[in-house]
């Protein structure tokens, strides 16, 4: 049976998950897109339900992915083109939209490598920036990304979309500043705070040991809490008229300097 009515309760349910209050209440999230869904499955996440529309499929192995999702125990719900366009979050949908349990994003659930490498993003507001940082974290093999004093939730559809599914491959957590700092101290992780006011260049700083690279917003930067607690403050040299980099770009520079040093140390 194909759902063709916008009044269908299932359609209303998936639409409601655009709202954070409903995501928090139901403890569920939307994952839209073939690439995002494939990475989520490859990372071990299991969907509750899949809303799909074959008319929009572009992937050659669509049937194989459908079989994989059905085998995982998810309910398969076929909808018409009109209904899929209504429930889709993006323009030009590709016919895939799954419902997953919300991520368990506690500090205590994080598992660290012998030489911990963590990113902390304080009060980063734009989901697109968090998504871009997740993609960097995935590529660099970072242990975890922690949202300190979070403004948005990890289940935000824009984070899922901008991360290309890396939200499922990188362990994430959310906590306030006090809890995050205490957790880092507990695990003997050096706090490296990125700020334009620092006098030490990030390339002149030892990033090869257990570290947490801490970044803030472009407008406000890091709060006094992090600057006071930092073991070292570092800056990225800026010689132009713009006084700050995009936070995702700045994070990528810092992270890959750490990757360079760690690779050389091995």
Backbone bond lengths (Angstrom), bond angles and torsions (degrees), N, CA, C in turn:
res aa  C-N    CA-C-N  psi(-1)  N-CA   C-N-CA  omega(-1)  CA-C   N-CA-C  phi
1 X - - - 1.468 - - 1.527 109.79 -
2 X 1.322 116.46 130.90 1.460 122.14 -179.71 1.523 109.25 -102.21
3 X 1.321 116.72 128.91 1.465 120.38 178.17 1.520 109.51 -76.00
4 X 1.314 116.22 126.37 1.469 121.30 -178.27 1.523 112.71 -124.20
5 X 1.324 116.91 -5.33 1.467 120.62 -176.02 1.524 111.19 -106.78
6 X 1.334 115.85 132.87 1.461 121.01 176.75 1.524 112.04 -70.85
7 X 1.318 117.47 -13.08 1.455 121.68 179.57 1.527 112.30 -88.35
8 X 1.315 116.62 -3.19 1.455 119.96 178.80 1.531 109.98 -61.41
9 X 1.339 118.56 133.19 1.471 121.19 -178.55 1.530 113.40 -56.33
10 X 1.339 117.86 -32.34 1.458 120.00 -179.99 1.522 110.98 -68.20
11 X 1.320 116.11 -36.61 1.466 120.50 177.53 1.525 109.88 -65.83
12 X 1.313 116.57 -43.68 1.462 120.56 178.51 1.527 110.95 -63.06
13 X 1.320 115.86 -35.64 1.459 120.55 -178.83 1.527 111.25 -65.53
14 X 1.333 116.78 -46.46 1.457 119.21 -177.87 1.531 110.82 -70.67
15 X 1.329 117.05 -32.55 1.466 119.83 175.63 1.520 111.58 -66.11
16 X 1.323 116.52 -37.45 1.467 120.95 -178.22 1.525 111.81 -62.37
17 X 1.329 118.08 -26.27 1.461 121.28 -177.73 1.526 113.11 -73.21
18 X 1.308 117.62 -1.81 1.463 119.69 170.25 1.531 110.59 -69.59
19 X 1.317 116.19 -22.61 1.464 122.21 -175.71 1.524 110.66 -93.93
20 X 1.317 116.24 133.73 1.466 120.12 -176.71 1.528 112.07 -61.82
21 X 1.311 117.08 -38.12 1.462 119.34 -179.42 1.524 111.30 -59.29
22 X 1.326 116.28 -40.20 1.455 119.68 178.76 1.529 111.17 -71.18
23 X 1.332 116.93 -36.72 1.464 119.23 176.78 1.524 110.49 -63.38
24 X 1.330 116.59 -41.86 1.459 120.33 178.59 1.528 111.27 -66.50
25 X 1.325 115.90 -40.21 1.463 119.60 -177.57 1.524 111.49 -67.81
26 X 1.328 115.50 -46.72 1.462 119.88 -174.61 1.532 113.10 -86.98
27 X 1.345 115.20 -15.22 1.464 120.74 -176.02 1.523 111.10 56.58
28 X 1.331 113.27 43.13 1.455 120.30 177.08 1.527 109.17 -133.16
29 X 1.327 116.03 162.90 1.453 121.77 -179.10 1.520 110.01 -145.49
30 X 1.330 115.29 159.57 1.458 122.74 178.20 1.529 109.49 -97.24
31 X 1.331 116.27 141.33 1.456 122.14 171.32 1.521 106.85 -130.18
32 X 1.314 115.81 111.75 1.454 120.82 -174.81 1.519 110.69 -111.87
33 X 1.310 116.93 134.79 1.450 121.56 175.48 1.524 112.83 113.06
34 X 1.321 115.28 142.10 1.466 121.94 -177.89 1.533 111.80 -60.51
35 X 1.351 117.36 -49.27 1.464 120.77 -177.57 1.526 110.96 -62.87
36 X 1.326 116.07 -45.89 1.455 120.69 -178.23 1.526 111.21 -62.87
37 X 1.320 115.28 -43.99 1.455 120.38 -179.78 1.527 111.09 -65.76
38 X 1.321 117.31 -41.26 1.463 120.98 179.77 1.526 111.30 -62.36
39 X 1.343 117.26 -42.60 1.464 120.32 179.98 1.520 110.92 -68.68
40 X 1.330 116.65 -37.30 1.461 119.71 177.27 1.529 110.56 -60.34
41 X 1.329 116.90 -45.18 1.460 121.16 179.11 1.517 111.00 -64.91
42 X 1.327 117.05 -42.03 1.461 121.05 -179.58 1.524 111.75 -65.41
43 X 1.335 116.52 -25.15 1.465 121.25 179.65 1.522 112.44 -86.94
44 X 1.318 116.57 -0.70 1.459 120.42 176.07 1.509 115.24 99.84
45 X 1.336 118.30 -1.26 1.466 120.37 178.04 1.528 109.54 -74.54
46 X 1.322 115.75 147.72 1.460 120.68 -178.32 1.522 110.39 -124.43
47 X 1.338 117.13 124.09 1.463 119.56 -178.09 1.524 112.26 -75.51
48 X 1.319 114.71 155.23 1.467 121.46 173.75 1.520 109.84 -86.10
49 X 1.329 115.68 -39.89 1.464 120.73 -177.46 1.517 109.20 -152.39
50 X 1.323 115.41 153.63 1.459 121.98 174.99 1.517 109.38 -125.39
51 X 1.335 116.28 124.12 1.462 122.84 170.62 1.528 106.17 -97.97
52 X 1.320 117.02 124.64 1.459 119.21 -175.48 1.523 111.31 -139.94
53 X 1.339 113.35 155.64 1.467 120.38 178.33 1.524 107.65 -140.88
54 X 1.338 117.95 102.66 1.470 121.48 -176.31 1.527 114.10 -57.41
55 X 1.321 118.10 -24.46 1.468 120.21 -178.97 1.529 111.72 -62.26
56 X 1.346 116.88 -23.40 1.464 120.64 -178.62 1.531 112.69 -98.60
57 X 1.319 118.34 -5.58 1.467 120.60 -176.09 1.524 111.22 -60.50
58 X 1.330 115.34 136.67 1.460 121.23 175.22 1.528 111.99 -122.60
59 X 1.323 117.13 -20.11 1.463 121.05 -177.67 1.533 110.46 -74.07
60 X 1.337 118.26 136.83 1.469 120.56 -179.16 1.529 113.37 -68.85
61 X 1.345 116.22 -23.03 1.469 119.34 -177.99 1.525 111.67 -105.22
62 X 1.321 116.67 34.27 1.462 121.36 -176.83 1.530 111.59 -58.36
63 X 1.316 116.61 -43.73 1.465 119.62 -178.21 1.521 111.13 -64.02
64 X 1.313 116.14 -36.81 1.465 120.34 178.49 1.526 110.80 -63.90
65 X 1.354 116.65 -41.94 1.457 119.57 179.00 1.528 110.79 -67.46
66 X 1.325 116.98 -38.46 1.467 120.13 176.19 1.525 111.15 -59.34
67 X 1.329 115.86 -43.89 1.466 119.86 178.90 1.523 111.08 -63.73
68 X 1.333 116.34 -39.22 1.460 120.63 -179.82 1.523 110.97 -64.53
69 X 1.322 116.32 -42.58 1.461 120.16 -179.49 1.522 110.66 -68.00
70 X 1.317 116.68 -40.69 1.461 119.71 178.44 1.525 110.89 -63.86
71 X 1.343 116.34 -39.05 1.462 120.80 179.36 1.525 112.13 -66.51
72 X 1.338 116.09 -23.97 1.470 119.97 179.54 1.522 111.83 -75.05
73 X 1.342 116.70 -10.40 1.461 120.75 179.25 1.514 114.10 101.72
74 X 1.328 116.92 1.80 1.468 120.05 -179.31 1.528 110.63 -75.09
75 X 1.313 115.08 150.85 1.459 120.92 174.47 1.521 108.88 -81.52
76 X 1.339 117.58 131.34 1.452 121.85 178.09 1.528 109.48 -98.64
77 X 1.355 115.80 125.60 1.455 121.85 -175.58 1.525 108.46 -126.71
78 X 1.319 116.62 107.88 1.460 120.50 179.55 1.522 110.01 -86.27
79 X 1.339 115.81 135.77 1.466 121.08 179.95 1.523 109.28 -127.52
80 X 1.314 115.38 160.70 1.467 120.54 178.87 1.526 110.43 -73.30
81 X 1.326 115.79 167.25 1.459 120.33 178.61 1.528 111.25 -58.59
82 X 1.315 116.31 -44.32 1.474 120.12 -178.54 1.519 110.78 -61.85
83 X 1.309 117.50 -41.91 1.466 120.57 -178.67 1.522 110.71 -70.69
84 X 1.333 117.03 -38.63 1.470 117.20 179.39 1.523 111.00 -65.16
85 X 1.315 116.80 -40.02 1.470 118.96 177.24 1.524 110.81 -62.09
86 X 1.323 116.99 -30.30 1.466 120.87 179.53 1.535 111.02 -72.50
87 X 1.323 117.11 -41.68 1.469 119.25 -175.78 1.527 112.08 -85.31
88 X 1.336 118.18 -18.26 1.458 121.26 -177.87 1.522 110.45 -67.09
89 X 1.324 115.42 147.35 1.468 121.52 -179.38 1.525 110.95 -93.53
90 X 1.314 116.03 -23.83 1.462 120.62 -174.41 1.529 111.14 -110.71
91 X 1.326 115.15 160.94 1.456 119.75 172.63 1.527 108.91 -80.36
92 X 1.308 117.01 149.98 1.451 120.79 -178.91 1.512 112.79 62.53
93 X 1.330 119.01 53.77 1.464 121.69 -176.64 1.528 111.74 -64.85
94 X 1.350 115.21 155.91 1.463 119.01 -178.67 1.528 112.72 -109.23
95 X 1.351 116.36 11.35 1.454 119.70 171.59 1.511 116.28 91.72
96 X 1.347 117.87 7.77 1.465 121.44 -177.92 1.524 110.16 -122.47
97 X 1.320 117.38 125.10 1.464 121.98 175.42 1.533 107.83 -150.93
98 X 1.317 115.40 113.20 1.468 120.24 -176.38 1.522 110.77 -113.71
99 X 1.321 115.06 153.38 1.459 122.37 173.87 1.533 108.07 -106.50
100 X 1.334 115.83 126.41 1.462 122.07 -179.76 1.529 109.70 -119.88
101 X 1.313 117.38 156.21 1.472 118.81 167.62 1.524 109.01 -61.28
102 X 1.309 117.46 144.11 1.468 121.06 178.19 1.520 109.85 -61.83
103 X 1.328 116.19 151.02 1.458 120.98 -178.94 1.523 111.58 -68.45
104 X 1.328 115.38 144.08 1.461 120.95 173.65 1.521 107.19 -86.70
105 X 1.335 117.10 103.11 1.462 121.16 -168.50 1.526 112.39 -111.87
106 X 1.326 117.60 53.57 1.458 120.32 179.01 1.524 110.44 -102.06
107 X 1.306 116.41 150.17 1.468 121.10 177.30 1.521 110.89 -59.99
108 X 1.319 116.90 -38.72 1.450 121.48 -175.58 1.529 112.24 -65.40
109 X 1.324 117.20 -22.89 1.463 120.44 -178.81 1.525 112.71 -82.56
110 X 1.332 117.68 -11.64 1.462 120.63 -176.85 1.523 110.82 -72.38
111 X 1.316 115.54 139.89 1.455 122.00 176.32 1.522 108.39 -116.02
112 X 1.328 115.99 128.08 1.452 120.89 -173.51 1.522 111.54 -104.82
113 X 1.324 115.07 151.45 1.457 121.34 174.23 1.536 108.94 -77.69
114 X 1.327 118.01 170.59 1.474 119.90 178.30 1.526 113.49 -59.43
115 X 1.326 116.74 -28.15 1.467 121.36 177.05 1.526 107.96 -120.68
116 X 1.330 118.07 81.87 1.471 121.70 -169.39 1.526 113.69 -57.56
117 X 1.321 113.62 141.59 1.465 122.50 179.36 1.523 106.50 -139.06
118 X 1.344 115.44 109.19 1.459 121.17 -170.95 1.527 109.34 -128.68
119 X 1.320 116.33 148.76 1.461 122.10 170.19 1.520 107.87 -113.20
120 X 1.333 116.37 136.21 1.460 122.02 173.39 1.526 107.95 -119.40
121 X 1.315 116.64 125.60 1.466 122.03 178.46 1.526 107.77 -113.76
122 X 1.331 116.08 111.51 1.465 120.41 -177.22 1.525 110.91 -89.00
123 X 1.333 116.06 119.66 1.467 123.18 171.51 1.523 113.05 52.39
124 X 1.328 117.60 34.39 1.470 120.68 175.58 1.518 107.69 -72.61
125 X 1.316 115.58 119.68 1.458 120.91 -169.50 1.520 113.65 -86.06
126 X 1.333 117.54 -39.79 1.462 120.55 -171.49 1.531 110.95 -81.39
127 X 1.330 117.01 120.82 1.466 119.72 178.10 1.523 113.02 -56.55
128 X 1.335 116.50 -33.88 1.457 119.59 179.92 1.511 112.80 -61.93
129 X 1.333 116.84 -35.80 1.460 120.19 177.57 1.523 111.24 -69.49
130 X 1.315 116.87 -41.48 1.460 119.74 177.15 1.528 110.69 -63.67
131 X 1.323 116.34 -38.83 1.452 119.62 177.60 1.517 112.01 -63.31
132 X 1.330 116.66 -42.06 1.463 120.66 179.02 1.530 110.86 -66.28
133 X 1.329 117.29 -38.34 1.469 120.28 177.02 1.525 110.23 -64.61
134 X 1.325 117.04 -37.45 1.467 120.55 177.26 1.524 110.95 -61.39
135 X 1.312 117.51 -40.54 1.466 119.91 179.82 1.527 110.57 -65.23
136 X 1.329 117.02 -39.31 1.459 120.56 175.41 1.524 110.37 -64.25
137 X 1.332 116.31 -44.25 1.472 120.47 -179.47 1.519 111.08 -61.28
138 X 1.329 116.83 -40.24 1.460 120.95 178.36 1.523 110.82 -64.12
139 X 1.316 116.41 -46.97 1.464 120.58 -177.63 1.522 111.92 -65.05
140 X 1.330 116.64 -33.85 1.465 121.28 -176.04 1.525 113.11 -89.63
141 X 1.317 117.36 -6.07 1.456 119.99 180.00 1.514 113.67 72.28
142 X 1.325 116.88 33.64 1.465 121.62 179.28 1.533 109.59 -68.73
143 X 1.331 116.17 144.55 1.472 120.80 -177.92 1.520 112.77 -67.35
144 X 1.335 116.81 -38.32 1.462 119.27 -175.10 1.520 110.41 -165.89
145 X 1.322 114.32 155.49 1.467 122.20 171.85 1.525 107.35 -120.92
146 X 1.332 115.70 121.63 1.462 121.31 -177.38 1.525 109.17 -110.19
147 X 1.316 116.79 127.50 1.461 121.71 172.55 1.524 107.31 -91.27
148 X 1.322 116.38 111.14 1.460 121.26 178.29 1.521 109.52 -94.83
149 X 1.316 116.88 133.95 1.471 121.59 -174.02 1.530 109.50 49.71
150 X 1.329 117.22 55.65 1.477 120.34 -172.30 1.520 112.55 -64.60
151 X 1.327 114.74 144.03 1.461 121.61 176.80 1.523 110.31 -100.36
152 X 1.320 116.37 -37.09 1.457 121.19 176.27 1.524 109.33 -112.01
153 X 1.324 117.18 168.11 1.464 121.21 179.97 1.520 109.57 -99.64
154 X 1.332 116.30 154.86 1.451 121.01 -177.59 1.529 112.14 -64.83
155 X 1.325 117.93 -19.24 1.462 121.14 -178.41 1.529 113.08 -87.83
156 X 1.316 117.42 3.63 1.458 121.02 179.07 1.532 110.16 -56.78
157 X 1.337 118.96 128.08 1.475 120.90 -178.05 1.522 114.13 -56.36
158 X 1.335 117.13 -29.28 1.462 119.58 179.69 1.521 111.74 -72.70
159 X 1.335 118.01 -28.77 1.460 120.02 174.55 1.520 109.63 -70.04
160 X 1.325 116.01 -44.14 1.471 120.10 177.95 1.520 110.08 -57.29
161 X 1.326 115.76 -46.82 1.470 120.50 -176.19 1.525 111.31 -67.42
162 X 1.327 117.54 -49.32 1.464 119.88 -175.32 1.524 112.34 -71.49
163 X 1.331 117.56 -22.69 1.459 120.06 177.63 1.521 112.09 -83.45
164 X 1.336 117.62 -8.67 1.464 122.97 -176.98 1.533 111.36 57.72
165 X 1.335 116.09 26.85 1.457 120.00 178.85 1.512 113.89 96.80
166 X 1.340 117.91 -5.35 1.468 120.53 179.77 1.522 111.85 -63.83
167 X 1.312 117.30 -15.06 1.459 121.46 174.23 1.526 110.78 -55.00
168 X 1.334 116.85 -28.05 1.461 120.90 -178.07 1.528 112.83 -93.38
169 X 1.314 117.72 -17.58 1.464 120.29 -178.46 1.521 112.54 -96.49
170 X 1.325 117.92 -16.25 1.458 122.62 178.51 1.529 108.81 -110.51
171 X 1.326 119.23 122.26 1.467 120.04 175.74 1.527 110.56 -60.00
172 X 1.327 116.90 134.66 1.462 121.38 -178.77 1.524 109.74 -126.10
173 X 1.322 114.33 158.75 1.459 120.67 175.66 1.516 108.17 -149.34
174 X 1.322 115.82 164.58 1.464 122.22 176.05 1.517 107.98 -140.09
175 X 1.325 116.19 134.47 1.466 120.68 -178.89 1.518 108.32 -162.90
176 X 1.335 116.67 167.96 1.461 118.39 175.62 1.534 109.17 -80.90
177 X 1.324 116.03 173.14 1.459 120.56 -176.37 1.525 112.21 -60.04
178 X 1.305 116.12 -45.28 1.473 120.29 -176.84 1.522 110.62 -60.32
179 X 1.316 116.96 -46.73 1.466 120.97 -179.50 1.528 111.11 -64.53
180 X 1.338 116.15 -41.14 1.461 119.89 -178.12 1.521 111.34 -65.79
181 X 1.315 116.78 -44.55 1.465 120.43 179.69 1.533 110.37 -63.60
182 X 1.313 117.24 -43.27 1.465 120.73 179.19 1.528 110.56 -60.94
183 X 1.332 117.01 -40.12 1.469 121.39 -179.94 1.525 110.33 -65.69
184 X 1.328 117.07 -42.40 1.462 120.48 178.57 1.522 111.00 -63.68
185 X 1.334 117.34 -42.12 1.470 120.91 178.33 1.526 110.52 -63.94
186 X 1.309 115.91 -40.19 1.467 121.16 -179.96 1.534 111.08 -58.93
187 X 1.328 115.98 -34.74 1.464 120.40 -177.90 1.532 112.61 -100.01
188 X 1.333 117.05 13.21 1.477 122.44 175.88 1.524 112.11 54.77
189 X 1.326 114.47 45.07 1.459 120.80 179.64 1.523 109.54 -101.96
190 X 1.318 116.38 125.38 1.464 121.77 -179.80 1.526 110.58 -69.60
191 X 1.312 116.47 134.13 1.463 122.07 179.63 1.530 109.36 -92.88
192 X 1.327 115.92 117.19 1.465 122.49 179.15 1.519 107.67 -110.91
193 X 1.322 116.13 107.48 1.466 121.16 -175.37 1.519 110.19 -96.05
194 X 1.321 116.21 127.91 1.461 121.73 178.12 1.521 109.45 -91.84
195 X 1.334 116.36 121.11 1.463 120.61 -179.63 1.525 109.81 -153.40
196 X 1.340 118.32 139.87 1.466 120.66 178.53 1.528 112.60 -63.83
197 X 1.317 117.39 -19.54 1.459 120.92 -178.28 1.524 113.77 -80.05
198 X 1.316 117.37 -8.74 1.462 120.68 -179.61 1.522 110.54 -68.62
199 X 1.328 116.31 154.98 1.465 121.37 177.56 1.526 111.68 -102.47
200 X 1.336 116.74 -13.29 1.455 121.23 -177.21 1.523 110.05 -98.21
201 X 1.327 116.93 129.53 1.457 121.39 178.45 1.524 110.31 -73.61
202 X 1.318 115.92 146.10 1.465 119.22 -179.48 1.518 111.74 -65.09
203 X 1.329 117.36 -28.22 1.466 120.50 179.28 1.525 112.24 -75.88
204 X 1.328 117.65 -14.50 1.468 122.12 178.01 1.525 111.74 -98.73
205 X 1.307 117.22 10.74 1.459 122.90 -175.51 1.520 110.07 -111.14
206 X 1.323 116.36 138.24 1.461 120.92 178.08 1.528 109.44 -74.73
207 X 1.314 115.91 111.55 1.462 122.43 -179.53 1.530 111.19 -114.57
208 X 1.316 116.78 19.08 1.455 120.56 -173.47 1.524 113.64 -88.55
209 X 1.327 117.88 -12.99 1.453 121.26 -178.86 1.517 112.17 -97.97
210 X 1.330 117.93 -166.44 1.472 121.57 177.87 1.532 110.48 -63.44
211 X 1.313 117.28 115.06 1.465 120.36 -174.86 1.523 111.65 -138.10
212 X 1.326 113.36 154.90 1.455 122.26 166.99 1.522 106.75 -123.85
213 X 1.321 116.93 114.66 1.461 121.27 174.42 1.515 107.46 -83.72
214 X 1.337 116.64 120.09 1.457 121.77 -173.05 1.521 109.09 -112.15
215 X 1.333 116.30 124.16 1.462 121.81 -178.72 1.527 109.22 -126.15
216 X 1.330 114.71 153.95 1.459 120.66 178.76 1.513 111.10 -122.36
217 X 1.307 116.46 -165.26 1.459 120.89 -177.88 1.521 110.70 -79.08
218 X 1.342 115.80 158.18 1.463 119.70 178.96 1.528 111.41 -65.16
219 X 1.314 116.76 -36.41 1.468 120.24 -175.05 1.526 112.02 -76.19
220 X 1.329 116.82 -47.97 1.455 120.63 -173.34 1.531 113.57 -102.01
221 X 1.327 117.23 -22.44 1.454 119.42 -174.26 1.519 110.49 70.44
222 X 1.328 115.98 -163.62 1.458 120.47 179.79 1.526 110.78 -77.86
223 X 1.312 115.08 148.87 1.465 120.45 177.82 1.523 109.87 -73.46
224 X 1.342 114.65 165.67 1.468 120.58 178.26 1.526 111.30 -60.55
225 X 1.327 116.32 -28.94 1.469 119.82 179.40 1.515 110.99 -57.36
226 X 1.322 116.98 -48.95 1.458 120.26 -178.35 1.518 111.99 -73.08
227 X 1.317 117.19 -37.59 1.465 119.49 179.49 1.520 110.71 -65.16
228 X 1.320 117.34 -36.46 1.469 121.28 178.15 1.523 111.71 -70.49
229 X 1.330 116.22 -35.37 1.464 120.63 -175.72 1.529 113.20 -88.31
230 X 1.311 117.82 -9.86 1.462 120.63 -175.23 1.524 111.74 -64.57
231 X 1.319 115.77 139.07 1.464 120.76 172.23 1.517 110.32 -77.11
232 X 1.313 116.11 -29.72 1.449 121.42 176.72 1.521 108.47 -152.23
233 X 1.336 116.23 141.87 1.457 122.15 174.42 1.531 108.54 -108.95
234 X 1.326 115.89 135.12 1.467 119.48 -178.13 1.522 110.04 -129.76
235 X 1.322 114.35 155.54 1.459 119.47 177.13 1.515 110.81 -127.47
236 X 1.331 114.63 153.46 1.453 122.31 170.24 1.524 106.75 -98.40
237 X 1.339 119.08 124.58 1.469 119.44 -176.20 1.524 111.43 -62.19
238 X 1.338 115.12 136.34 1.466 122.10 179.96 1.531 107.35 -131.14
239 X 1.322 117.26 123.33 1.471 120.06 -178.59 1.520 112.24 -117.03
240 X 1.335 116.91 -1.61 1.460 120.43 -179.75 1.515 112.04 -91.51
241 X 1.312 116.13 -167.53 1.461 121.21 -177.70 1.528 112.04 -88.95
242 X 1.339 117.63 -18.99 1.460 120.84 176.53 1.525 108.08 -76.09
243 X 1.339 116.41 133.39 1.466 118.82 -172.35 1.522 114.04 -94.19
244 X 1.327 118.38 1.24 1.463 119.27 177.79 1.521 110.30 -157.45
245 X 1.338 114.16 151.84 1.462 120.59 174.00 1.517 109.39 -92.48
246 X 1.317 116.10 158.72 1.455 119.92 168.70 1.527 108.02 -55.50
247 X 1.331 117.23 138.92 1.462 120.48 -173.82 1.524 111.48 -62.24
248 X 1.322 118.07 -33.92 1.464 119.69 178.81 1.522 110.94 -69.26
249 X 1.339 116.83 -37.36 1.460 120.86 177.87 1.521 110.65 -66.90
250 X 1.329 116.49 -45.16 1.465 120.76 178.75 1.524 110.88 -60.60
251 X 1.325 116.33 -42.50 1.456 120.26 179.70 1.519 110.84 -62.03
252 X 1.321 117.04 -42.50 1.464 120.90 -179.62 1.529 111.14 -61.03
253 X 1.328 117.31 -41.66 1.466 120.44 178.48 1.524 111.04 -61.40
254 X 1.321 116.48 -47.32 1.456 120.81 -178.66 1.525 111.82 -65.43
255 X 1.317 115.39 -43.54 1.470 120.04 -177.82 1.521 110.58 -63.61
256 X 1.318 117.36 -43.02 1.461 117.98 -176.31 1.523 112.76 -77.92
257 X 1.316 118.37 -20.03 1.458 119.26 168.26 1.517 109.76 -67.33
258 X 1.334 116.11 -40.39 1.468 119.81 175.77 1.517 110.77 -63.55
259 X 1.330 117.25 -41.65 1.473 120.71 177.77 1.539 110.24 -60.65
260 X 1.315 116.14 -43.25 1.474 120.31 179.58 1.525 110.73 -59.51
261 X 1.332 115.72 -47.54 1.464 119.91 -178.13 1.533 110.93 -65.53
262 X 1.307 116.64 -41.81 1.463 120.40 -177.59 1.537 110.60 -67.55
263 X 1.323 116.18 -37.53 1.466 119.87 177.66 1.519 110.28 -65.65
264 X 1.335 116.40 -42.18 1.464 120.56 178.98 1.528 111.27 -64.99
265 X 1.335 116.01 -37.16 1.463 120.26 -178.96 1.519 112.47 -65.35
266 X 1.351 115.54 -30.16 1.464 119.41 179.40 1.528 111.58 -72.08
